[in-house]
Amino acid sequence: MVSMPRPQVQPLRELGKRGVLALLLLMISTFVVWLDRNSYIDNSRHDGVSFIDALYYSTVTMTTTGYGDITPLAPHARLLNAILITPMRVGFLVLLVGTTIAVLADEGSRAIRDLQWRQKMRNHVVVIGYGTKGRSAINTLRRHGEPDDRIVVIDSSDVAVNEANLDGLASFLGDATRRRAEVSKARKIIICLSRDDAAILTTLTARQLNPGASIIVSVREKDNVALVRQSGATSVVTSSDTVGRLLGLSAVGPELGAIIQDLLTAGTGLEVQQRQAIPSEVGRSPNDVKGEQVIGIIRNGTLRRFYDSTASSIQTGDQLIVVRRAERPNLRDTDD
């Protein structure tokens, strides 16, 4: 069954609405009894049934207390109690008691889950913005082995937050200041917003909250790259410049553009991967690696490209950047 996005519910407001409905049912019952008060008898005072008596009778009846001091005598009054008051009593209990318990239990369990989640969330990845770029970034992280429970989404749209939940991800409504997302404890922060000014402000906030995280930011215009770096970004990707360069390469040679597009598209032809060098590769030339083409080596935090003389052999602890045949993507990745 389809799960439609729903607005967030405030517990106190929800309880208030149901309390008003329960009060409405109580007043309807009171007026029904009071208008037909001659068909009821007060067994304790024998002075007739007043409006206060009708309210009292409805209250003890709706709450199933039923002291029996006021009772219907006429057959039609008993019939009204059977076909009208009794269903209203059930509705009253469902609205007031059942809903109260359900809301309190749900909020309590959510609070416990939230506390447990926050206590164990460390060195995770925070993705701010769950649009096309954010989803593609997350799908790429998944293909490189990042588990879903280590990815957190932050977005200002209710729809995006619900979609992230449906995709199996923890998500928060808001911006980088959402402390419940544990931005200060994240290992990586990916910012992919639609506006460059918002991306710059978010980068400043994220860097202030987490001085040691790797922050990767997407901007539209190349002119904003320097400003984003000054704001604290570790890496900046220019979407418009990248697309323009791909268009230019495709114009120079369709095959050249096809290769670049191939590298950027998941699950087709070639893909770029970063992996740890295995013991059997230590001491060997990058050209000797079977089934992959090594295009770079990361050693002591420094990138050494394949033409660098210091990258002539693989050493222990090296990270290899390789081009290899793409693996078949998971079904959840096909919407890139």
N, C-alpha and C positions, 0 to 999 in steps of 0.2 A: 504494500500500500504506500501511496505517495505521502511524504511528510512535508507539509507546508510550513514555511517560516511563521513563527508566532511571536507577537510582541512580548517583551519581558513583563512579568506579572509582579506587582508590588504586593507582598503578603498582607500588609495592613489594609491596603485599599481593597484587596480581594475579600478579606474578612469583613470589612465594612459594608461592601455591597451585599454580601450574603446576610449580614445582620439586618440590613434594611429590608430585604426580601422576607426574612423570618418575622420581622416586626409587622410587615404588611399582612402576612398570613394570620398572625395573632389578632390584628385589629379586625380582619374580615370575620374571623370566628367570633370575636366579641360582639360585633354588630349583629351577626346572625342570631346569637343567643339572646341579646338584649331586645331585638325586634320581636322575638317569639318568647319573651320572658314569662308570659302567662302559662306556658306549657312546661315550665320548670318549677321546682319546689326547693326551698331552702330548708333542709331537715334540721338545722341547728337553731335558727332564729324564727322561722316560720313567718317572716315579714315580707315575703315577696322577693323578687330578684331585681336588684337595681343595676345600673351600669357598672358600678364597681364590682358587684357580684358576678356580672357577665364576664368582666375582664379577669376576675379571679378564677372563675370556672374555666375560661379558655386557657389561662396560663397553666393551671394544674393539669388540664387535659392534654394540651400540646406537649408538655414535658413528661407525660405519662405518669405523673404523680398520683392523680386521681384519689382525693380524700373521700369522695362520696357524699359530702355534705350538701352539695347541690346536684340534683339529678333531673333528667328529663322524664316527664310523666306521660305526656300525650304521645300516641303512636307516631304521629308525623314528626314530632321532635326527636324521637328515638331513631326514626328513619333518616332524618337529616344528619344526625350524629354518625350513622353508619355509612352513608354515601357521600357526605361532605366533610364533616369534622375529622373523621378518621383518616382519609387521604391527606387532608391538610396537616394532620399531626405527623404523618410519615414524612411529608415534604419538609415540615419544620425541622425535624430531627436530622434529615439528610443535609439540609442547607446549613444549619447552625452547628450541630455537633459533629456530623461526619466531615464537613468541609474544614472545620477548625482543626480537627485531628489530622486530616490529610495534609493541610498546609503546613502545620507545625512539624509533622513528621518529615515531610519533604524538605523543608528548610533546614531541619536539623541534620538530616542525612547529607544534604548538599554541603553544609558547613563542615561536617566531619571529612567528607571527601576532599573539599577544598584545602583544609588544613593538612591532610595527609599528602596531597599533591604538592603543596608548597614546600613541605619539609623535605621531600626527596628530590625536588627539582634543582639540579645543579648542572653546570656545563652543558646546557641545552642550547637550541637554536631558536631565536625569536625572529619571526618574519612579520614585518609591519607592512600591511597592504596585501589583501588576498584577491587581487585582480589577475589578469592574464600573466603578468610577469611574476607575481608572487606564487601562483600555482605552478608555473613552469620551474621556478627555482626550487620549490618543495619537491616536485617530482624528480628533479635531478638529484637532490639530496637523498631521496629514497633509493634511487638506483645506485647510489654510491654507498649504501648501507646504513644511512641514518634512520634509526627506528622512529616510528610515528610518535611514541610517547616521549621523545626528546625534542619535538618540534612544537612550538607555540605560535599561534597566529594572533595578531592584533589588527583590528580593522574598525573603522568608524561606521560601518554599515551593518545593520541588523541582518540583512540578507547574506552578506559575505560571512558573517560569524556563524549563521546557521549552516551555510554550505560547507564551511570548514569542519563543523561538528559532524555533518553527514559524511565527510571524507575521512573521519576517524581522527581528527586533530583537536587538541585543546585550543580554545580560542577565547578572546576577550574583546568586549566592545569598548572602544576608546582609542587612545593614542599611546605614545611611548611612556607616558607618565603612569600608566596602569601598573602599580607596584605589585599587584597580585600576579602579574605575568612573570615576576622575578627577573626583570631586565637586568638588574644589577648583578645577577649571578650567571648570566648567559655566557656561553663560549663564543657565539657568533650572533650578530644582529644583521639581518638583511632588510634594507629599507627600499621598498619599491612602490612609491606613491605616484600619483598622476601629475602632481605639480612640483616643480623644482623648489619653489620657496618653502613648501611644506616639507620637502625632503631635507632641506638645509636646517630648518628649525628642529625637525625630528632627530637629525644627526647630532646637533648640539645637545639636545636633551639626553639622547642615548649615551653620548660620550661622557656627559656629566654624571649619569647614573652608574656607568660602568667604564672606568678608565682603561681597563685591560682587555676588553673584548675586541674581536675583529669585526669591524663594521663595514659592510659592503652596501653601497648605495647606487641606485639607478637614477640618472637624470636625463632629461630630454635634450638639453642644449649643452654643447661642448664648452661654451663660455662660462658655465657654472661649475665646471669640474674643479678648478682651483679653489673656489669658495667652499665647495663641499669638503675638499681635503683639509682646508683650514678649519673647518667646523669639527673635524675629528674623524673623518672617514679613512679607513685603511685602504679601501679599493673603491674606485668609481667606474661605473659602466655607463657610457653615453649611448642611449638607445637610438636617437635620431642619427648620430654620426655612424653608429654601427650599421644601421639599416642602409644609410646612404653609401657607405663603403661597399656593402654587399651588392647593392644595385650597380655601382660602378664596376666592380669586378665582373658581374654578370654581363655588363655591356661590353667589357674588354674581351671576355671569352665566356660563353655560356657554360662550358665545362668547368672553368675555374670557379665560377659562381656556384655551380652544382656541388663541387667538392666542399666549399665553405659551408653551404647550406646543409650538406650532409653531416658535417662535423657538429653543427648546431642543432640538428634535429634528432630527437631521441629515437633509438631503435631502428635506424635506417643506415645501412652501409657502414660508415666509419663513426667512431666516437673517441673523445679524448678522456683519459682517465688518469688519476693520480693514485699511486699505490706505493707500498713499502717494498723496497728491494729485498728479495729472498736470499738466504745464505748461499745458494748455488750460483747466484749471479755476482757475488762479491769478487772483485779482482778481474772481472771480465770487461770487455769493451761493450758499450751500449749497443753497438751494431750486432753483437752476438746474441742478443735477446731474441728468442724464437717467438714468432706469432705476433709480435708487437714492434712498433717503431718508436724508439726512445727519442723524444725531441727536447727533453730538458731534465736536469737533475737538481733537486733541492737538497743542499748540503749546508748544515749549520744555519738554516733559515735564509740562505741565499740561493737564488735561482741561477743555474748555470745552463745556458743553452747548448744544444748539441754540437755547435761549432767551437765552443770554448775549449781551450787546451786543458783546462782543469777538469773537464768532464770526459776525459778519455777513458777512464775506468770507473767502475762502480765500487763504492766503498760501503762498509757497514754503517747502517743508519740512514743511508740515502733514501730519499723519496723520488720515485721516477714518474715523470709525466710522459705518457705513451699515447700513441694513436693505434687503435686496434679495431677489429671488426665488432660492430655493435651487437650487443645481445638483444634478444627479443624482449621488448618491454612488457611490464605487467599490464593487465587490463586497465587498472586505474590510471596508468600513465598515457593512455592513448588519446586523451583530450588535450594534449599539449598543442 
